[in-house]
Structures are given as C-alpha cells and as structure tokens.
C-alpha cells in the first residue's frame, strides 16, 4: 500500500514540477530527480496511515476467514500481539529513519541541485546588450562576457516585492561558488531599493555576493535546520554546549513520527484484533477509521495546549493511550466497571 501511494504521489510531484523545470530549460532527468528528492517529506506524512490501514486489513482478513477466532480459542493471542508489536516497531523504525536522516539529506541535496539550476538559468539568461527576463519580475542585462566568464556592466531589476523594487548594478561580476552555494560576485556597484511608501535608498559596495537563488526564487533555505540530520544537530549541541530551541523542536518533531506509528498500531489492534460472534454487524471500513483517527490526531497535535516543543506529540500520545486502554480492557487485564451478579 505504501508503494502504491508513493508511486501515485511521485507522479503528482512530476506533474507539479513539470512546468517549473521545463520553463528553466532543464532535462527530464532533473525533473525526475527533483520529484524523487521530494518524496521522503511526503512519505513521512502518509506512511503511518499506510501502516495502520495495512494492519487493519490483515486483521479483518483473519476475521473474515474465521482465523482470528481460532487464534483466540487456541490461546495464541500472545503470539498475535507479538507479531503486531514487531510490525509496529518495524514501521516506527522506518519512519524514524526517514525523518531523522533521509529527509534532511534529501532537502540538502535538493537545495544544492536547485542552486545549480539557478546558476545555469542565470548564466544562460546573460545575453550582452539584451534585457532578459530570468523569472517573472526579474530582468537583467549585461555589457559583455568574456571566455573566462567575467561580466561587465551588470544590471538586474527585481520587482517581485509587494510595491517594492530593487535594482543591482556593477562594473564587473562573475558567477562563482562559496560554502553556501552559487553566488554572483559583483565588483564596484550599488544596490537600490524603492519601497511601497515611495522612499528610495542606495547602498554602494566594492564587493557584493548575491546568492543566485534570490534572483530565481528556486530555493527556500528557511532556517537551515531542515537540511541537517539529527546526528549533526546532536553532534553540534554536544560540541558547543548550546541547544537552540529551533534545533530541539526539530528533534522532537522528528521523533514524534515514530510515536505516531506505535499509537496507530495500538489503536488499530485494539479495534480489529478481537473476533466478534455477531452474525449481523455493521463494520465501518477500516480505511475510513484509520484516516479519521489520523485526522483527529493531527488536529489534537495542532490545537492541544502543552509545553513547547513537546506539544507536537500530544495527539499521538492521546491516540496511543486510547488504543492501549481499549486493548487492555478487551484483554481482560482490567475491567473499568465490574457488575456484581446477585446470588
């Protein structure tokens, strides 16, 4: 089920990125690569739902073939619960690997690739003595460009801001790369800005490094933590002795994904791991039950109060507690209300 869902989302990713990649003159390989690098983030969102649906379908199949009754009559419930536990722990381990390592590495690779695309787009747009629109709202023109890549009389106009306008001009420039990615290194120029209130400002510079993704809008660097694996965050924390709130929040958010799988496994097992002898029963589709539980869990995680950043796991903890309580009651570990029979 996860494979089918991932394949469908991969096709949707390709369709979503097709116009963006084609407008920038990139190849089909770039389209497939960018779509593939976006899959770990999507997989984190729906993997635990697929785990719950898969478990529910398996248990319902055992119920329909009367095998679930045989398991309970034959005192094989511990083996069944052990199998469910291994299944849930395996799903949690997979999701934790995705959230702590695979997704950050894919974000880092995607950003690096996007900066390369931005450098290629800007480079191809630099035609001497001709205004060229790089992206919507950004135009540039250059005086000349020699075989070594040195640019003279660079000018760029950026009108993407709401009511603001920014221009860059320099006597010379060159596209190079530093530790942050590809940049346009300008020499002897100035940057001018006209804000929405009509106020004009100008800053002159001897050298100015402009990140190319700012001209193309191809990446969203955010706070940089999205591209750091949890191992990098922990290593930096122990090395510096400083644990910023944003990094702690990222670690907690990633770890909560594993708790979601365990909570969903407990909830589904509590509902579907026990046979019923009713001939006429109306069972809600297990897929709808799991989707509803996931929707409620996400809502609780968003709106339940609690100490930050640990409130992000409140929905999963509550869902797991409900599932565990139902499971213990149905296993007769405890009965909330015992009714005495009169002699």
N, C-alpha and C positions, 0 to 999 in steps of 0.2 A: 504493500500500500504506500509506504514511504517512497519507494522507487517510482511508482506511477505518478504520485503527487509531485515529486521533484522534477520528473520529466515534463509534466504539464507546465509547471512554473518556469522551467528553463525555456520552454517555447514562448511563454508570455514575456520573459525577460528579453529574449531575442527580438520579439516584435516591438517591445518598448524602446529598445536601444537602436533599432534598425535605422530610423531617420537620423538620430544623433550621430551615429557612426558614418552613415553614408554622406551626410552633409559635410563632414570633415574630411572626406576623401580617404577613408580607411578601408582596409580589406575585410573580407569575410572572416578571416582568422581573428582579427581584432574584435569583431562583433561576437564571435563565439567565446573568445577568451574573456571579454568583459562580462558577458552574461554568466559564464561559469564562475567567475570570481564573486559575483553577487549572490550565488546560491547558498553559501553557508549561513548568511544572515537570515535568509528565508527559511532554511531548514530548521534553524533554532526555533522559529515561531510555530511551525506545524508538526515537528517531529513528535513531541509528547502527545499531541492529539492522535497521530497515527498509532503510537504505542497503545493508547487507550482503546482505540477502535479495533486494532488487531487482537488485543486480549479479549475484548468483549465478544467479538465474532467467534473466536476459538471456544470460549466458554459456552456461548449459545449453541454452537455446533455440537458440543458434547451433550448439552441438554436435549437437543432435538433427536440425537441418536441414543438417548437413554444411558449414555456412558457416564454422565455426571451422577446419576442415581447409583450406579454400580460402584463408583469411586467412594461415595459416602457410605454405602452399605458395607463395602469391603474394608472400611477403616483405612482408606488411602488418602484421607484429607491432608495429613501432614506432607505427603509426597506432592499433592496438588499445590499446596501453599508454598512448598519449597520451589517448585517449578515456576510458580508465579513470581516469587521473590527473585529468583535468578533472572527471569525475563525483565522485571522492573529494574534491577540493578544494572543489567546489561544496557538497557535503554538509557538509564541515567549516566552511565559511564560514557556512552556515545555522545550524549548531549553536552556533557561537561567538556569533552574533548573538542567539540565544535565551538562552544562558547569561549573557552579559555585559550585555545591555541589556533584552531583552523580559521575561525572568523577573523581574529586580529591579523593573522598573516595574509589572509585574502584581501583585507582592507588595505594593508600596506602595499601589497603587490598591485592592487587596482589603482591606488593613488600614484605609484611610480609609473605605471603604464599610462595613466591619464596625463601625467606631466610630459611624458614623451610624445603623446599625441598632440598636446598643446604646443610643444616646441615645433613639431612638424607642421602643424597648422599655421603658426605664426611665420615660420620660415618660408612656407610656400606662398603666403599672402604678401610678402615683401617684394613688390614689383616697383622698380625705380620710376619715379615721376607719375605714379598712378595711385589714386585713392582706392583702397581695397577694404571691403567690409569683412573683418575676421569672423565675428559673430554679430547677432543683432545688437546694434547700439555701439559697436566698437569698430572704428575705421582707422587705417593707418596709411602712411605714405613715407617713402624714403628717397634720398637723393641718388645714392648708388650703393653697390655692394660688390666688393672685390672677391677674388678667388679664395682668399683666406677667411671670408665670412665677415670682414669688417664693414660696418654700415655707416654711412654718412648722412647727415641731415634727417634724423629720425623724427617723426611726428605721429602721435596717436591721440585719438579723440574718443572718450568714453562717456556716453550719455545714458548708461543703464540705471543710474540712480533716480529716485523719485524727485524730479525737479532739480537735480544737481547735475553738474557737468564737470568732467576732469580731463585735462589735456596733459600730455607729456611731450617734450621736445628736447633733443640733444644734438650736439655737433657730431658725435660718433657713438656707436653702440656695437655690441657683439652678443650673440647668444652663447651662453656658457652654462656650466653646471656647478653647483656648490653642494654642500651637505644636505640642503633642503630640497634640491631638485633643480630643474632648468630655470634660468633667470635671464632677463635681458639686462645686460650691464651697460648702462648709459654713462657717457662722459660729457661734462661741461654743458649742462642744460638746466631745465626747470620744470616743475610741475605746477599747474594752475588749477584752481577749483572755484566753481561758481555754485553757491548753494541755493536752496529753494527760496531764501529770502532776498536773493539778488546780491549777496555780498561776495566779493572777489578776493582771493588770496593767491599768493605766489611764493613758492619756495625754490630757491636756486640751489644747485648742487654741483660738486665737482665729480662725484661718482654716485650712482644710484642703481641698486639692484632691484629690478621689478620682476616678481615671480610671474611666469608666463600664464599660470592658471588663473591669475587675477584678470588677465586680458581675455581669456577664453571662457572663464567660469566653468571649467571642466572638472574641478575637484572641490570637495568640501572638507578641508582639513580638520575642522572642529577644534577640539582641544588636544589632539594628538594621541589621546589615550586609546582611541578606537583601534589604532594600529599597533598597540603594544600588547604582547601576550601577557598573561597573568604571571608567568615566570619572570618576565622582565620587570613588571611592576613590583613584585615581591623582592627581587634582587636589588632594585634601586632603593626600595624602602629600607632594607637592612643595611645597605651601603651608606646611605645618607642619614638614617635615623629619622627621616621625615616622611610622614604618611599623609599626603594631601587628601582632603575629603573627596575630591573627584576620583582619585585612584581607589580609595576604599569603596566608594559607591560602585565603581566598575567591577571590583572583585565580588562584592555582594550580589550585584545584578547577574553576573555570570554564574555564580554558584547556585542561585535560586532556580536556574533552569533544571538542574539535577533534582532539586526538591519537587519541582512540578511533575516530573516523571514518576517519582515514588508516590506522590499524593494521588495522581491519576490512576496508578496501578492499584493502590489500596481501594480507591473509590469504585473502580470497575469490578474488582474482585469481590468486594462486599455486596454488589448488586447481582452479579452473574455467576458466582462460583457455587451457588446453592440450588439444588433442584427444587422443583415445585410439583406437587401432585395434582394441581387443579387441571381439570380437563378443559374447562373454558376459562381462558385467561387472555387478557389483552396486554401484550408486552410492547412497550414503546421501543422503536428501533434504537439499537444500542448506539448507532452513529449519532442520532439526534441527542441522546442522553450525554454522550461524551462531549459533543460540540457545545451543548448547553452548559455543562459543568466547566468547560474551558472558558466560555464567555463570562460566566459568573466569577470564576477565579480571577480573570484579568480585571474585571470591574472592581472586585474587592481589593486587589493589589493597588489599583489606582486611587481608590477613594477611602479605604480604611485608614484611620489615623494611626500613627505609631512613630517611634524614634527613627529618624532618617540615619543611614540609608536602609535600615533593616525592614522598613515598612513595605519594601518591594516584595518581600516573601510572605506577607500576611495572608494573601489569598491562597497560596499554595499550602501554607501551614494549616489554615482553616479547612480546606478541602481534604487534606490528609487526615486531620483529626476526625472529621465527619466519617470518612471512609473507614478509619480504624475503629471508631466506636461501633458502627454498624457491623463490621466484621466480627468484633468481639462478642456482640450481642447474639449474632447468628451462630457463632461457635459455642454458645452457652458458657462462655468464660464468666460472664456476669449477666444478670437479668435486672434491669433497672427497677421494675416493679413486680414483686412476687405476690401472687394472689393465693391466699390460703384457701384450701377446699375444706368445707365443713365435713365432719365425720358422719 
